[in-house]
Amino acid sequence: MIDFLREALAWIAAHPHWTLLVVFLCCLGESIIVLGVLIFVHELGHFLAAKAAGMRCVVVPCAHTRHQDFDECDHRLAALPELLTLL
């Protein structure tokens, strides 16, 4: 493993124009991870505030969420006509 790292560093040193690309991609990956965590925490705050205020939860399942468990939800709309009955 150390030989691989030495070879990789030697290659990067021999090709300095690729160094900027490697640094950019590393920073981009870290930024995406940090931004994802920040968005998750932000949205979690909305969820906790809504639950603390006693807001009810309505779930509209789709193809991506059909295998998820929605036991804590107040209403589950499985078809569009059901939405009209709640209005």
C-alpha positions in Angstrom: 0.0 0.0 0.0 2.8 2.4 0.8 4.4 1.6 -2.5 1.2 2.5 -4.3 1.0 5.9 -2.4 4.7 6.6 -3.3 4.0 5.9 -7.0 0.9 8.0 -6.9 2.7 10.9 -5.4 5.6 10.5 -7.8 3.1 10.6 -10.7 1.4 13.7 -9.4 4.7 15.4 -8.9 5.6 14.5 -12.5 2.3 15.9 -13.8 1.7 19.2 -11.9 -1.3 20.2 -14.0 -3.2 17.1 -12.6 -2.5 18.2 -9.1 -5.1 21.0 -9.3 -7.7 18.6 -10.6 -7.0 16.2 -7.7 -7.2 18.9 -5.1 -10.4 20.3 -6.7 -12.1 16.9 -6.7 -11.1 16.3 -3.1 -12.5 19.7 -2.1 -15.6 19.1 -4.1 -16.3 15.7 -2.4 -15.7 17.2 1.0 -18.0 20.1 0.2 -20.8 17.8 -1.0 -20.6 15.8 2.3 -20.6 18.9 4.5 -23.5 20.4 2.6 -25.4 17.2 2.8 -25.0 17.0 6.6 -25.9 20.7 6.9 -29.1 20.2 4.9 -30.1 17.1 6.9 -29.6 18.9 10.2 -31.6 21.9 8.9 -34.5 19.7 7.7 -34.4 17.8 11.0 -35.0 21.1 12.8 -38.1 21.6 10.7 -39.4 18.1 11.4 -38.8 18.4 15.2 -40.4 21.9 15.3 -43.5 20.6 13.5 -43.8 17.6 15.8 -43.4 19.8 18.9 -46.2 22.1 17.5 -48.5 19.1 17.1 -48.7 19.3 13.3 -50.1 16.2 11.6 -48.2 14.3 8.9 -49.6 13.3 5.6 -47.6 10.9 3.5 -48.1 10.6 -0.3 -46.2 7.4 -1.2 -44.6 7.0 -4.6 -42.6 4.3 -6.3 -39.5 5.2 -4.4 -41.0 5.0 -1.0 -43.4 2.0 -1.4 -41.2 -0.2 0.8 -40.8 2.2 3.7 -42.8 2.0 6.9 -45.1 5.0 7.6 -46.6 3.9 10.9 -46.0 7.2 12.7 -47.9 9.2 10.0 -51.4 10.5 10.6 -52.7 10.0 7.1 -51.5 8.0 4.1 -52.8 9.0 0.7 -52.5 6.0 -1.7 -54.5 7.5 -4.5 -55.3 11.0 -5.6 -59.1 10.8 -4.9 -58.3 10.3 -1.2 -56.7 13.8 -1.1 -60.1 15.3 -2.0 -61.8 13.7 1.0 -59.4 15.4 3.3 -60.0 18.9 1.8 
